[in-house]
Amino acid sequence: LSTIRTTRLAPVDLNCLLCGLEQEIAAEARALDEEADAYRFAALASARRAAIEAHMWQAESGHHADLDLDTGRPTGQLTGAAAFPLFTGLVSAAQGRPATAARLEATASARLAM
């Protein structure tokens, strides 16, 4: 247990889910004519989405990763969490991120073949 550092990571999957929730709250507030709340949650979602892209995207490996709070950089580890930006609609394969989907599929296939 001495190597577990979960409290020193900002998880990409959780942040994607929170962003999706903020977007849904904004949409529902808009539908209820609660414009102040709609604006506030839309702004929160926009800021979170920008932070995910700025701090969790690994351009050299083509996927999102958890943010290491000690180094200020993504961990670089390809995990199932890398699928959450695709799952939550923050990015799509058509937006230039086909590498994420392809790498996750190849990794899963390789592990299943073991």
C-alpha positions as CSV (number, residue, x, y, z in Angstrom):
1,L,0.0,0.0,0.0
2,S,3.0,2.3,0.2
3,T,2.8,3.1,-3.5
4,I,-1.0,3.9,-3.7
5,R,-1.3,7.6,-4.5
6,T,-5.0,8.0,-5.2
7,T,-5.3,11.1,-3.2
8,R,-2.6,12.8,-5.4
9,L,-4.5,12.2,-8.7
10,A,-7.3,14.2,-10.3
11,P,-9.2,11.4,-12.1
12,V,-10.2,12.1,-15.7
13,D,-13.2,9.8,-15.5
14,L,-14.7,11.6,-12.5
15,N,-14.1,15.0,-14.1
16,C,-15.8,13.9,-17.3
17,L,-18.8,12.7,-15.4
18,L,-19.0,15.9,-13.4
19,C,-18.8,18.0,-16.6
20,G,-21.6,15.9,-18.1
21,L,-23.7,16.5,-14.9
22,E,-23.0,20.2,-15.0
23,Q,-24.2,20.3,-18.7
24,E,-27.4,18.4,-17.8
25,I,-28.1,20.7,-14.9
26,A,-27.6,23.7,-17.1
27,A,-30.0,22.2,-19.8
28,E,-32.7,21.4,-17.2
29,A,-32.4,24.8,-15.6
30,R,-32.8,26.4,-19.0
31,A,-35.9,24.3,-19.6
32,L,-37.3,25.6,-16.3
33,D,-36.5,29.2,-17.2
34,E,-33.9,29.4,-14.4
35,E,-31.5,31.4,-16.5
36,A,-29.1,32.3,-13.7
37,D,-28.6,28.7,-12.7
38,A,-28.4,27.6,-16.4
39,Y,-25.7,30.2,-17.0
40,R,-23.8,29.2,-13.8
41,F,-23.7,25.5,-14.5
42,A,-22.9,26.0,-18.2
43,A,-20.0,28.2,-17.2
44,L,-18.8,25.5,-14.7
45,A,-19.1,22.8,-17.4
46,S,-17.2,25.0,-19.9
47,A,-14.4,25.6,-17.4
48,R,-14.1,22.0,-16.5
49,R,-14.0,20.9,-20.1
50,A,-11.2,23.4,-20.8
51,A,-9.3,22.1,-17.8
52,I,-9.7,18.5,-18.9
53,E,-8.3,19.4,-22.3
54,A,-5.5,21.6,-20.9
55,H,-4.3,19.3,-18.1
56,M,-5.4,15.7,-18.9
57,W,-4.8,15.3,-22.7
58,Q,-1.7,13.4,-23.6
59,A,-0.9,14.6,-27.2
60,E,2.1,12.4,-27.6
61,S,0.2,9.2,-26.8
62,G,-3.2,10.3,-28.0
63,H,-5.4,9.8,-25.0
64,H,-6.6,11.5,-21.8
65,A,-5.1,10.4,-18.4
66,D,-5.5,11.3,-14.8
67,L,-3.6,14.4,-13.6
68,D,-0.8,13.9,-11.2
69,L,-1.1,16.7,-8.7
70,D,2.5,16.5,-7.6
71,T,4.0,16.9,-11.1
72,G,1.1,18.9,-12.6
73,R,1.2,16.6,-15.6
74,P,-1.0,13.7,-16.8
75,T,0.2,10.3,-15.6
76,G,0.4,9.0,-19.2
77,Q,-1.1,5.6,-18.2
78,L,-3.6,4.2,-20.6
79,T,-6.5,3.0,-18.5
80,G,-10.3,2.6,-19.0
81,A,-10.7,6.1,-17.7
82,A,-9.3,7.3,-21.0
83,A,-12.7,6.3,-22.6
84,F,-14.7,8.7,-20.4
85,P,-14.1,11.8,-22.6
86,L,-15.5,9.7,-25.5
87,F,-18.3,8.2,-23.4
88,T,-19.5,11.6,-22.0
89,G,-19.3,13.3,-25.4
90,L,-16.5,15.7,-24.5
91,V,-14.7,14.5,-27.5
92,S,-15.6,12.2,-30.3
93,A,-13.5,10.0,-32.7
94,A,-14.6,12.3,-35.5
95,Q,-13.0,15.3,-33.6
96,G,-9.6,13.8,-34.1
97,R,-9.4,11.4,-31.3
98,P,-9.7,8.0,-33.1
99,A,-6.4,7.0,-31.5
100,T,-8.0,6.8,-28.0
101,A,-10.7,4.4,-29.1
102,A,-8.3,2.4,-31.2
103,R,-5.6,2.1,-28.5
104,L,-8.1,1.2,-25.8
105,E,-9.6,-1.5,-28.1
106,A,-6.1,-2.9,-29.0
107,T,-5.0,-2.9,-25.3
108,A,-8.2,-4.7,-24.2
109,S,-7.8,-7.2,-27.0
110,A,-4.2,-7.9,-26.1
111,R,-5.0,-8.4,-22.5
112,L,-7.9,-10.7,-23.3
113,A,-5.6,-12.8,-25.5
114,M,-3.2,-13.4,-22.6
